[in-house]
Amino acid sequence: IPTPLAVLQACELLSRGTQTKAGRGDLLAVDVGGATTDVYSMAAGTPTVENTMLKGLPEPWAKRTVEGDLGMRYSLLHVFEQLPPVTPAEQEFRQKVEQWVKLCTEQPDTLAEPDTEQEQIEEWLGQQAVAMAVERHAGRIADVYTPLGLMHTLEGKDLMDLKAVVGIGGVIRNSRHPREILRGALYDVMHPESTKPRNPKFYLDKEYIFAAMGLLSDVDAELAFTLLDRHTVEVE
């Protein structure tokens, strides 16, 4: 089966559990690849804010979105082009980021050296890719004024109360600071309309097995869940 579908099945299995084992409950997973960033949410996404009305069609409990312009190598230039404007004090760092993006675009097999500024830039770009992808995946709240006073509308899923965010993909798994990359998935007070998770715990697909376990779940769901549960570890 296609790899994204296999990962979706693994996320659903980890969330729901099996007939004999309890799952982890609602969760969000972010898979950052070289060309795309896929986001998976296993949650109903019902409103958590009072006086909120749903807008649009109901969202599926198991939802996947793919951002074809957000990746850490083949789409890295697109990540850079969508970064927010910088202040004059940040201009020097942005120039270094641009140089790194140019190098990685021309030579996609480039790896950042540990304990260097390259590593810091790589992790920061990973955080930005996560932030953009999760913001697009999450729902949006808007204020509306009615005869009854101020109300809100929710378009998409409300993920603010999710308690778990799972990181998948090379830039997260191979990072020495995966928490910093996954922080991109958090609610941002500067963009309060986006219903990203407020205070989740971070987990890691430590052995990079989600796709394989999604495939295995078609044959032996109990074994697939056992391995998923064992190797999806909390980020310290």
N, C-alpha and C positions, 0 to 999 in steps of 0.2 A: 504494500500500500504506500501511497505517497508519504514521505517523512513528516510533513506538517500534520497529516491526519493521524499518524502514529503518535506524535507528541500530544495531540489533542486527546486521544484515547488514554494515554498515560496520565494526563492531568485529571481527566474525569475519574479514572480508577483511583488515583491517590486521594481525590476529594471525597468520593462516595464510599470507597472501601469495597468489600466483597460480602458474600453471604455470611462469612464467619469472622470477618475482621472489620472493625470500624475505620472509616476513612478520616482524613484530616479536616474535613469540612470545607467551607468556601475558601477559595484561593485565587491568586493571580500569578501567572507565570510569564516570564519574558525571555525569549530566545533570541539573542543577538548574534547574527551571523555575519559573514563577510559581505553579503549582498543585500540581505533583508533583515528586518527585525519583526518577529512574530510575537503577538501578545495573546494570551489565553486567559479567560476568566470563567471560573466555575462558581456561579452565584446568580441568584435571581435578580439582584441589582435593584430592589425596590427602594423607594425614597426613604432617606433617613432624616430629612429636614421636614419639619412640620409645615402644613399648608402647601404641600407640593402636589401638583397634578402631573400625570404622565402625558407625554406628548409623543405622537407617532405610534408605530407598531410595537408590540411587545418584543422584548429582547429574548433570545434563546438562553437557557440556563448555561449551556456550554457554548461559549463564543470564542471564535478566533478571528483576529485581524492580522493582515500582513502589510507591512510598510516596505514597499519595494525600493524606496529612495533612502532608506536608513540602514547602512551596513558599515562594518569596520574596515573594509578594504575596497571592494568594487563600487560601493556607494558612498565612500567616505567623503568625497567631494560634495555630495548633496547634503550630508550632515553639516559640513562646514558652511555651506551657503545659507543654511537656515538658522545659524546661530544668531542669538540676539545681538544688537549693537553693543559696542563696548565704550567705556569711558576712556579719556586720554590716558589715565593711569594703567589701564588694562591693555593698551595698544601693543606694548612690547610682547606680552604673553601671546596675544592674538597673532602676531607675526610669526612667532615660533610655532604656533599651532598650524598656521598656513604652510610653513615649510615642511612640517611633519606630514601633513595631508598630501602635499605634492609628492613627497618621497614615497609614501605608501601607495599612492595612486599609480605612480610609474613603476614601482616594484612591490606588487601585492604580497610577496613572501617576506617582506621586512618585519622583523620582530623588535620590540622595544627592549633595550638592555635594562636589567634590574637595577634599582637604586639610581636611576638617572632621571633627568627631566623628560626624556622620551616616555618613560613609564608613567609619569604624572600626566603628561598630555594624552597618552593613549587611554588611561583610565577616565580622564575628564571627558574625552570625546565619547567614550562608552556611556558615561552618565548622561550626556546630552542626548544620545540616541535613545536610551531608555526613557528619558523624560518626554521626548517628542512622541515616541510610539505609544506610551501609556496614556498620554493626554489625548491622543486621537482615539484610542480604544475606549476610554472612559466616557461617561455621559457628561452632559452639560446642563447646568441649572441657570435659568433666567428669571428675572423679576417681572411680574406682570401686575398691573393695577386693575382691580375689578371693583364693582359696586360694594363688595364686601371688604375692600381694603387690599393691602399688599398680599399677593400670592406668589407662588413660584411654579415654574414648569420644569420638568425633567425630561430631557431627550437622551435616550440611551440608558446605560446602567449606572446606578449609584454604587460606587465601590468604596466609599469613604470608611465603612466599618469593617472592611476585610482585615483579617488578622494574620494573613500569610502571603508573602511574595516570594516566588521561587525563581532563582536565576539559572538560566540555561545558556549554553553557548560559550565559545572559546574565550572571548575577552573577559567574561565573568569568571568562568571556571579556572582559567590560568592566571587570573590576577591575584596578587598578594593582598589586595584590599577590595574584595568583592562588595563589601558593605557600601563603600563609597560610590561604586557604580550603581548599585541597586537603589541608592537614595534618590536617583532620578525618578523613581516610581512614586515618590511621596507627594502628597497634597502640597500645593504651593500657594501661600497666602497672596502672592502677586497675581495668581490666576484662580481666584475663588470660584469661578464658574465651572471649573473642571473637577469632577467628582473622583479624584484619585485617592488611594488609601491614605488615611491620616496617621495611623500608628501601628503598622504591621510588624511582625517579626520577619526577618529575612532568612531564606533557606537557599541551599545550593545543590544542584544536580552534580554531586561531587565526582561521580564516575562517568558522567556524560552518557547516561543509559536511558533517558526518557523515550527516545524514539524506539529503541530496541524493546523496551518493556511494553510500549503501546502495541507493538507487533506481537509480542509474546502473550499479551492479554487475550488475544483471540484463541489461543491454544490452552493456556493455563493461567487464569486470572489470579488465582491464589498465589502462585509462585511469583508472578509479575508484581503483585502488590507487595509481597514480602520484600522483594529486592528493592522496589521503589522506596518503601518506607525506611528500609535500612540505610539506603545511600542518599536520601534527601535530608541533608543535615543542616542544622541551624548555623548561621554565620555568627561567629563570636564577635 
